[in-house]
Amino acid sequence: MSYLSNKLQLGFGLGLRTDHYETILNEKPSIDWFEILTENYLVSGGKPIHYLERIRELYPIVMHGVSMSIGSTDPLDWNYLKEIKALDQRIEPKWISDHLCWTGMNGKNTHDLLPLPYTEDVIQHVVNRIQQVQDFLGKRILIENVSSYVTYNQSIMSEWDFLKEISEQSDCLILLDINNIYVSSVNHEFNPLDYLDAMPADRVQQIHLAGHSDMGDYIIDTHDNKIIDQVWKLYSAALHRFGMVSTMIERDDNIPPLNELIVELNQARQIAKQILAETTV
Amino acid sequence: MNELLTIQNSFQDFLIQDDKEIYQSIVDTGKVSAETRLEIYRNAYRYRLIDALAANYPILKIYIGDDQFEDLGIAYLDKYPSNFRSIRWFGDQLVNFLNDNLPYKSFPYLSELAKLEWAMTLTFDAADSEIIDIETVKSIPPEDWAKMRLQPHPSTYLLSLSWNVVQIWQELSEDQDPHEPIQNDHPVNWLLWRKDLINQFCSLDNEEACAIEAMLKGLTFNEICEQLLQWFDPQDAAIHAASFLKGWIMSGLISGISLGTGSSLES
């Protein structure tokens, strides 16, 4: 495939965090786009909406949710989806994403991105629900791979085959979290390149990068640290396979000044630039 | 989907009530045990929600300290697991929890501090609305004043607090040592609202609090005046009500005025 594919290219973005609102408006930093955590803006008014409205005038925005619970056995939450649709219409994001996981059942929400068993039945269950969501929103959504710490005895396939099947059968797009692949590859002892190789390149619309916490025998996905070298290498491998993909860095805790994140974002830019140079020689 | 239902049910029961049935569904590798793997989720569940509780009650956390707040968070989470899509709403029952459960109910100022902080969160992200200026009121003919219904800004909340928790909140917010908790001789009325994106609060005497409460109930200006008759004669009641209204408008508390026939005046 060509390095510059037909995908909508937003460039290099960051998660929009309250700590940075004023800096963004005052300094208009060189960041190509922002990803919002959808649930933070499902409020009636006040500062969150005020700042979002102002920042969206300056930068493209994408919506990233954590509560769709697309793999839950509970019915889809249509009230939540109506709120998503209303925010979609209000701020006109470039796209909407959520996670390949479940977050709760019986009306409860654990607020965690819990893994699914990788089975044919679950594929059909999730595909059906993604299709309902896409029909309701009137657009394709992006589904993100989560980092995980457990494997179910009931699973009969790899995570990458599971994600690939779901994306192709539901015709959704993929938000590929490179750090999550790395975290899970350590926790479940697989080769992360196998994961990348299996991904349908034309569906990989966005990439997430982040830091994590190394606990020795396993890794916890904490989004509170700098991105490590192994994840940068995996990112580089991903761009070799998929071509240029809109990329953003997630930092949810221990949030540094915006300039520090821009330095990290520039590292992603450099990697992409280098790969572009290599592939166009 | 029976298999998925069973897995999700047992996984959630593990997270919420430490039920061990999920263990039989988890692969136990030589490197990391199933127990360790599952504990990562249980710890993440607890601490994410305790962090969310702290985000809604930051001063209560400072007041009772990190360890006590963690104990409170775990106890609250056991009783009120989240059923919200957005974690922002986690903690909506904390005031009731503090009122109803030992050891917290022995320290009634804790629930009042929580009540204040929860109201502040509601004020913070309440719906936006225009506010009217004094000219809007001047444009209403005197004969229509009696039937005016005032529309308070959606961020407006009225609290009645028996303890000096506002003082404690202010001191802790400014990194000062807090005063000892003191119970007031009579409950004090506090008004919370948002102006220019910033939360505001002030204490009110009983007369003005009564008028605000009447406004929040949607009563007409005439009915607000009637409420004030317990303190004033009819003419003074109207003068006081008009004075209150002017102050509310100046403070950015009034979003509109309707005249009872479907017509409304907004800025």
HADDOCK unambig.tbl for C-alpha pairs under 7 A between the chains (distance, minus, plus):
assign (segid A and resid 39 and name CA) (segid B and resid 86 and name CA) 5.44 0.50 0.50
assign (segid A and resid 43 and name CA) (segid B and resid 125 and name CA) 6.21 0.50 0.50
assign (segid A and resid 44 and name CA) (segid B and resid 125 and name CA) 6.04 0.50 0.50
assign (segid A and resid 44 and name CA) (segid B and resid 126 and name CA) 5.31 0.50 0.50
assign (segid A and resid 44 and name CA) (segid B and resid 127 and name CA) 4.21 0.50 0.50
assign (segid A and resid 44 and name CA) (segid B and resid 128 and name CA) 6.99 0.50 0.50
assign (segid A and resid 45 and name CA) (segid B and resid 125 and name CA) 4.96 0.50 0.50
assign (segid A and resid 45 and name CA) (segid B and resid 126 and name CA) 5.26 0.50 0.50
assign (segid A and resid 45 and name CA) (segid B and resid 127 and name CA) 4.19 0.50 0.50
assign (segid A and resid 45 and name CA) (segid B and resid 128 and name CA) 4.88 0.50 0.50
assign (segid A and resid 46 and name CA) (segid B and resid 124 and name CA) 5.90 0.50 0.50
assign (segid A and resid 46 and name CA) (segid B and resid 125 and name CA) 4.50 0.50 0.50
assign (segid A and resid 46 and name CA) (segid B and resid 126 and name CA) 6.22 0.50 0.50
assign (segid A and resid 46 and name CA) (segid B and resid 127 and name CA) 6.69 0.50 0.50
assign (segid A and resid 46 and name CA) (segid B and resid 128 and name CA) 6.16 0.50 0.50
assign (segid A and resid 46 and name CA) (segid B and resid 197 and name CA) 5.68 0.50 0.50
assign (segid A and resid 47 and name CA) (segid B and resid 125 and name CA) 6.84 0.50 0.50
assign (segid A and resid 47 and name CA) (segid B and resid 197 and name CA) 5.83 0.50 0.50
assign (segid A and resid 67 and name CA) (segid B and resid 85 and name CA) 5.74 0.50 0.50
assign (segid A and resid 73 and name CA) (segid B and resid 5 and name CA) 5.95 0.50 0.50
assign (segid A and resid 104 and name CA) (segid B and resid 12 and name CA) 6.89 0.50 0.50
assign (segid A and resid 107 and name CA) (segid B and resid 83 and name CA) 5.78 0.50 0.50
assign (segid A and resid 108 and name CA) (segid B and resid 81 and name CA) 6.89 0.50 0.50
assign (segid A and resid 108 and name CA) (segid B and resid 82 and name CA) 5.75 0.50 0.50
assign (segid A and resid 108 and name CA) (segid B and resid 83 and name CA) 4.21 0.50 0.50
assign (segid A and resid 109 and name CA) (segid B and resid 82 and name CA) 5.41 0.50 0.50
assign (segid A and resid 109 and name CA) (segid B and resid 83 and name CA) 5.17 0.50 0.50
assign (segid A and resid 109 and name CA) (segid B and resid 84 and name CA) 6.28 0.50 0.50
assign (segid A and resid 109 and name CA) (segid B and resid 85 and name CA) 6.73 0.50 0.50
assign (segid A and resid 110 and name CA) (segid B and resid 45 and name CA) 6.34 0.50 0.50
assign (segid A and resid 110 and name CA) (segid B and resid 82 and name CA) 6.72 0.50 0.50
assign (segid A and resid 111 and name CA) (segid B and resid 87 and name CA) 7.00 0.50 0.50
assign (segid A and resid 112 and name CA) (segid B and resid 45 and name CA) 6.48 0.50 0.50
assign (segid A and resid 121 and name CA) (segid B and resid 1 and name CA) 6.87 0.50 0.50
assign (segid A and resid 149 and name CA) (segid B and resid 37 and name CA) 5.52 0.50 0.50
assign (segid A and resid 150 and name CA) (segid B and resid 26 and name CA) 6.33 0.50 0.50
assign (segid A and resid 150 and name CA) (segid B and resid 27 and name CA) 6.96 0.50 0.50
assign (segid A and resid 150 and name CA) (segid B and resid 37 and name CA) 5.88 0.50 0.50
assign (segid A and resid 151 and name CA) (segid B and resid 26 and name CA) 5.74 0.50 0.50
assign (segid A and resid 151 and name CA) (segid B and resid 27 and name CA) 5.47 0.50 0.50
assign (segid A and resid 152 and name CA) (segid B and resid 25 and name CA) 5.34 0.50 0.50
assign (segid A and resid 152 and name CA) (segid B and resid 26 and name CA) 4.68 0.50 0.50
assign (segid A and resid 152 and name CA) (segid B and resid 27 and name CA) 5.83 0.50 0.50
assign (segid A and resid 153 and name CA) (segid B and resid 25 and name CA) 5.19 0.50 0.50
assign (segid A and resid 153 and name CA) (segid B and resid 26 and name CA) 5.65 0.50 0.50
assign (segid A and resid 153 and name CA) (segid B and resid 27 and name CA) 5.61 0.50 0.50
assign (segid A and resid 154 and name CA) (segid B and resid 25 and name CA) 6.98 0.50 0.50
assign (segid A and resid 217 and name CA) (segid B and resid 31 and name CA) 6.76 0.50 0.50
assign (segid A and resid 217 and name CA) (segid B and resid 32 and name CA) 6.78 0.50 0.50
